[in-house]
Amino acid sequence: MPDYPIRNPAVVLVEDEPDILIILHRLMRDLTGGYDIVTVNSGAEALAQIALRPVPLVITDYNMPGMNGLQLTAAIKETSPDTRVVLITAYATPELEKRAREQRVDYYLPKPFPLDRLEQIVRDVLH
């Protein structure tokens, strides 16, 4: 028996804008059933959560202070290659989309995006 608490698998939401984080949390709460929903506002916090528990899905913003979404994706894929990453960006360009594919981002969503697209991704990954 491990001497640390066993944690439920989690969906980690990474966003430095509090209002968007609240909207994403509400959406995920309705879609994720038995998963914990963990909200963080930096890449470093997201990596700390991944070290603590199984994380099948990370939804991250691209443009954040410290570590951007591509840097976070690269770090996630090194330590947890099965974790799926959704990159959301208001700075969508063909170059960024190409870089996202190179970093093994699983889903690339330019803002604004239809919420039903994100809902479908979550269902596909978690069910």
N, C-alpha and C positions, 0 to 999 in steps of 0.2 A: 504494500500500500504506500503510495507516495506521501511525502510529508507536506505537500502543498495541496490547496483545494483544486479539484478537477472542475474546470470551467466548461460551460456550454460552448458550442461553436458560435461564432459571431460573424455578423456583417459589420464591417468597419466603414464608417463614413468620414471622409477627410475633406474638410472645407474650412477656410478661414473667414468666411462671411457667415455670421451667426444666423441671419434670417434664412439663408439657403439651407443651412444645416438643420434648422427646425423643420423646414418643408420636407427635406429628404428623410428625416427621422420619422415624420408622420406617415409618409408614403411607405417606408420600409416596415413600420410597425404593422401595417395592414397586410403586408405581403409575406412576411418571413416566418410566421408560425413559431417553431421551437428554437429559433436563433436569437441570441442576444443581439441588440443593436448598440454598437459602441460609436459614439461621436467624438472626434478629435479634431483639433485645428492645426495640426502640423504632421509632416511626414514622420518625424522622429517618434511622435506619440503613436502613430499607426504601427510603426515597426515594433514598438514596445508591446502593443496589443497582440501582434502576430506571434511574438515570442512566448506569450502567455497561454495561448489557446488555439484550437483549430479555427482558421478564418478562410472559409471557402470563397468569400467575395469582399473586395474592397472597391468602394466607389470614391474616386478622388477628383478634386479640382486640379487643373493644370497649374494655374498661376497662384502660387502661395509663397510667402516669405520663407527663406531658409532652404527648403528642398522643394523643387517643383514636382508635378505629377509624374513626369518622365523619370526623374531621378528616383522617386519613390518606387515606381514600377520596377526599375532595374534592381533596386535593393530587395523588393518583395520576391522577385523571380529567382534571386540568388538563394534566399533562405526558405522560400515556400513556393516552389515552382508550380504547384497545383492550384494555388490561389488565383482566381480570376480577377482581373482588374478592369474596371470601367473608368475611362478618363473623360471627364467633362471639361469643356473649355469654351470660353467666350472669344478666344483668340484663334479660331480655326483657320488654318491655311493648309494648302497641299503639302507644304514642307513639314509642318507639325504633324500632320496625319502620317506622312512617311516615317518620320522619326518615332512616332508612337508605335507603328508596326515593327520597326527595328528593335524597339525596347520590349517587344512582346506584349503590348497592351492588347487585351482581349476584345474590348469594345471601345469605340471612339465616338463620343456624342458631342457635336457642336451645340452651343447654346444659341438660341432657345431650341429645345428639343421637345417632342411630344412625350408627355409623361407615360403614355401607354407603351412607348418604345422601351423606356427604362423598366417598366413593370414586366414586359415580356422577357427582357434580359434576366431580371431577377428570378423569374419563374424558371427560365431555362437552366440557370446555374444551380438553383437550390432544390429543384424537384426532379 
